[in-house]
Amino acid sequence: MVFQNYALYPHMSVYDNMAYGLKIRGFGKQHIRQRVEEAARILELGPLLLRKPRELSGGQRQRVAMGRAIVREPAVFLFDEPLSNLDAKLRVQMRLELQQLHRRLKTTSLYVTHDQVEAMTLAQRVIVMNKGVAEQIGTPSEVYQRPASLFVASFIGSPAMNLLPGILSADGRQLLLGDGSALPLPQARSEWSGRRVTLGIRPEHIQLVDDPQQGIALALQTLELLGADNLAHGQWGGVGVIVRLSHENLPSPGSTLYLQLPAHALHFFDTQSGLRIE
């Protein structure tokens, strides 16, 4: 088990911290040395074996905690938010190291995290939990592309999926929003007419168009400049909407964007149950 708190013995060297569990189990010195040196090689801790924890960085301490688990050669690893105490830059580095470690060891790992980026980048299968209930189990791609519930849709993805609650019109061609405005749909959903649904679409799937006649107006409130791309913020029906734009697209706050919602990119959820509907 590897936790967010490293739980290292401060008076022991890196070597002794990694070896301690084997010593109390009665392993011989030579066997312990082989296991510790192999774990140190995998984790690139060789030059640090004689140092005390206070002489290590946060990332190095976390690697020592992992090494202490590796030397036991477990059938299953449990990582319980191991990166929570690290800064943003170090988290990225440690995510890469964990990926490489998993490929080398080929050992089943259960990884508990509240960080959806860690879940998406590290997992082969993701279980999204909500108050003790497994809302969805699938590959990162499945969970991202076909969220099974409103909770999953709102949790997976950064920025999160836009979610617009409303009532479908009688002909199924419009979503009637809370402020009385109507959002035209690219494809009629007459089988759901009069039903309370929540429409979901990811910020990167909303398309910007030049022709006002071909788009839905969005008054731009704020523009976030992220370098690689920009995030445009506005509202439809009193609900916040985010649109991901290319980095060279720099509309001014107060201007109007005209947008299209591709039919293939729309997700629908029953507002009452929160479950996906097809």
N, C-alpha and C positions, 0 to 999 in steps of 0.2 A: 504494500500500500504506500502511495506517495501523496502527501497532503500539501495544502498551500503553506502551512507552517513546516519548516524544514525539519524541526525536532532533532537537531544535531547536538551531540555532546560537546560543549564549548571547550572543555579541557583536553579533548582528544584530537589527534591529527586526522586528516582526511582518511588515511589508511586505516586507522583504528576505528573510526566511525563506521567504515564500510565492513570491517572485519568483525566487529563486536558481536553481531547476531550469530555468526558462524562459531565464534569462540565459545559462547555460552551453550551452543548445541554440541560441543565436543569434537569439532572437526580438528584435524591435525594442522600444524603450522604450515607445512608445505602445500596442503590442499587449500588452505585459506589464502595463502599468497598467490597461488595460481588463479583462484577465482577473482580476487581483488584486482590483480594486475590485468586480467582479461576485461573486467568491467571498466577499469580505468582507461584501458586502450579504446574501448568502444565509446566512452564518454569524453575522451581526450582530457583526462584528469592526471595523466602520468606525472607531469612536472609539479603537480600540486599535492602529492600524496603526503608530504611531511608538514604541510601547512595546517594551521588551526582555522576553524570556521570564521573567526573574526578577520582573517586575512584574505577572505574570499569575497567576490562580488555576489549579488543575489542570484544571478544565473548559475554561477559556479556552485553555490550552496545547493541549489535545486538539483544540479547534476549529481552532487554527492548523495543527496537523498534518493535519487533514482538508482545510483550505483549500489546503495545499501540494499535496495530491493532486488536488483539484478543478480547479485552474488548468491542469493538464495535459490536462483533458478526456478522461479515459481511457474506454475501452469497458467496462471492468470494474473495480470497486473490490474490494480485498481488505482486510478488517478483521481483524486478528489480535489478539483480546482487547483492544480499544482502551480498555475501561473498567476494566481490572483494577486500575489504580493509584488509582482514585477512591474516595472514601468512599461509604457507602450512599446518602445523600441526593443526592449529586451524580450517582451512577449513574442514579437514577430520572430526574433532569432530563435527562441526556445521552441516555438511551434515547428519551425523547420527542423530543429534537432530532434524533436519528438517523432516527426514523420520518418526521418532517417533511422532513428533507433528502432522504430516499429518494423521497418522493412528488414533491418539486420537481424533482429531477434526472432521475428515471425511468431511472436507470442500473443495470444488473445489479450486485449486490453479493454477494460471498461473505464471510460473517461467521463467524469461528472463535471459539468460546467454550466454557468449561466451566460457564457459568452457564445453567441451563435456563430461568430467568425471561427472560433476554435472548433466548434462542432462541425462546421461545414468543411474546414480545411483538413482536419485530422481524421475524421471518421470514414469508415467504409459503410457503416449503417448507423443511422441516427434514431434515437427514441426521444420524442418531444414529450415531456411530462408537464402536466398542469394539475396542481393540487393532488398529486399522487396518482393521477390517471394518465395512461399512455395515449396521448391524442393521435399520434401517428408514428409508425415505424417504417423506415425506408432508407434508400440511399440518399446522400445529400442532394443529388439531382432530383429525385422523386419528391422529396420534401419541399424543395424550392419551387419546382415547376407545377406541382399539383398538391398544394396544401389541403389537408383533409378537413380543416376547421378554421374558424376565424382566429382562434388563438395561434395556431401554427402560422397562418398567413401574416399575423401581426408580429410574430416573434422572429421568423426566419427571413433574412434579407436586410441589407443596410444600404440606404434607408429602407424602412419597412414598407410593405405594400400599402397603397392607397385603398382605403375601405370606405365606401359610400353607401350608407343605409337609405332605403327608400321603398316605395311601392311601385310595382310594375303597372303600367297603364293597361286599359282594357284590351288594346290591340297588341300589347307586349313590345311596342316599339320605343317606349320611353321609360325612364326611371324617374318617378316623381319624388323629389328630394324634400327634406324637412322644411325648407323655407318656401315651398310652393313652386320652385323652379323645376324644370323638366330637363333631364339629360338624355339626349337622343342616343339610341343604341344602334350599332352597325348591323345588327341582325335581330329580327323580331323574336321574342320569346313569348308567344301567345299562350303556350301551355301553362305559363306561370302568371297569367293576367290577374291583377288584384292581390298578388302575394307579396308579403313583406320579405324583401331580399336585401342582401348587402353585396354590392358590386365591388370586386377587387381588381386592381391593375397595378403592376409594379411601375415605379417611376421611369425605368429605362425602356418600358414598352409603349409609353405614350409618345405619339409622333407629332412633331411640329410641322404645320403647313403654312404656306404663304397666303392662300386664298381664304378670306374670311367666310365665304359661302360654303367652303368645304370643311370648316373646323368648328370646334366648340370654344367659345371665348373664355379665357381665364385672365383675370386682372392680376398682374404680377405684384406681389407685396414685398418680397425679399428675394435676393439672389445670393446664394452661397458660392463663393469661388473656391474650388477644391484643387485646382491645378490641372489634373487630368480631365476633369469635367466640372460642370456647374449644376447646382440644384436650384430650380425655380420654385418658389413657394407662392401659393394662392389658395383660394377657397371656392368650392362648389357647394351650394346648399348649406353654407355655414360650417362645412367640414374641411379641414386642411387637406390640400393636395400638393404633392411634390412631383416635379417633372425633372428628369435628368437630361441635361443638354450637353452638347459637345463643348470643349473648352474655349473654342473661338466664338461661341454664341453668347453674347453679353447684352441681353435686353435690360433696359433701365426699369427699376421699380416704378410702378405706376403705369407702365405700358401694358398693352393687351397681347396675349399670346393666343394663337388659334391652333387647336389641338384635335387630333383624331385618336380614337380608341379602337385599335385593330380587334376584330372579332376573336381571332385565335388567342389573343392575350388576356381576354376577360375571364374572371373567375366569379362564380356566383355561390353565395352561402345563404342558407335559411337564417334569417335574422334571429328568430326565436331560439332555435336549437344550436345555432352556430356551426352546423355541419355543411359541408360542401354539397351542392346539388349540380346535377348534370343536365 
